[in-house]
Amino acid sequence: MPPAAAPGVEVPLTQRLSKLVLSAQFVWFLGHFTTVVQALIYVFVTRSSPSGASSFAKAFYGTLLSYGIILYKAHGTPQISRAYAQRVLMDENTQYLMLAFVWVNSKPLLVTLIPFLTFSIFHSLNYIRAEILPTLFPPTHPNPISQRLSPLILSFVQKYQSQALRAVAYLEVWITMPALVISIFLRWTSFLSPLLYANFLRFRYYVSPMTKEAFGALRKRVDGVLEREGVPPAVKGLYGKARDWLIAYGDVEAQARAREAGPAGGAGAAGAGPTATGGTAHPRNE
């Protein structure tokens, strides 16, 4: 047989599997798959049992593994430099990694697990379709299982992924923060958790259009409730001040511009402060 025919020779299954499992991407997949399995065990089996905390923690161990891999692949070996630290901290995967580290050391709270479970489900499905199925059933030898399963996975992801990510954004904004505040009074979490989570949401508002949409919808809903007759003016005033403070706190871009203008503008920049702050009183609703 001429050498040109060699590319058509099928690689043995053992070699294909070896190449698959020895890659960093497979370890990343194992992290996500662990999150899916342990989260489902926690939700449907052990949530009300003494072993529930173990399943909850194991789900986040998988998250820490997968996000650690992706950060390593994106930024390389950790370096002691300001530029490296800034680059890593501005990566949204870092924010989720730090949040997972907080939750793995906290008492189980289902609402904190749902976003990570959602992400891991879609990451796992995409990896199974793109890597595992072609490894087990190569295109040179089509298999009925692969031919049926791959299109089903693709259709499911295309149909539901965007909807699921939007639902996660709303859950992160509308439900998780109130749940954390309530958990303080129930002694399920510390005062530090809502503060750390507020900083996480601040970053998400900066980078995620879906999070901005969720905040805009929440503001519209609360504004509508408080504009009704019978709401005391004092309550409206308190809400307005709290809303404007939160808007200013979350406007990372305006704060960065203010810091840059501060040293250069001197007294003039200081005088412009109230104007800049006032300009953030009404956020962009996207």
Protein Blocks (a to p, Z undefined) as FASTA:
>chain_A
ZZklmmmpccdfklmmmmmmmpmklmmmmmmmmmmmmmmmmmmmmmmpmklmmmmmmmmm
mmmmmmmmmmmmmnopadddfklmmmmmmpmklmmmmmmmmmmmpccdfklmmmmmmmmm
mmmmmmmmmmmmmmmmgfklccfklmmmmmmmmmmmmmmmmmmmmmmmmmmmmmmmmmmm
mmmmnopacfklmmmmmmmmmmmmmmmmklmmmmmmmmmmmmmmmmpghiafklmmmmmm
mmmmmmmmmmmmlmmmmmmmmmmnmmmlmmmmmmmmmmmmpccdZZ
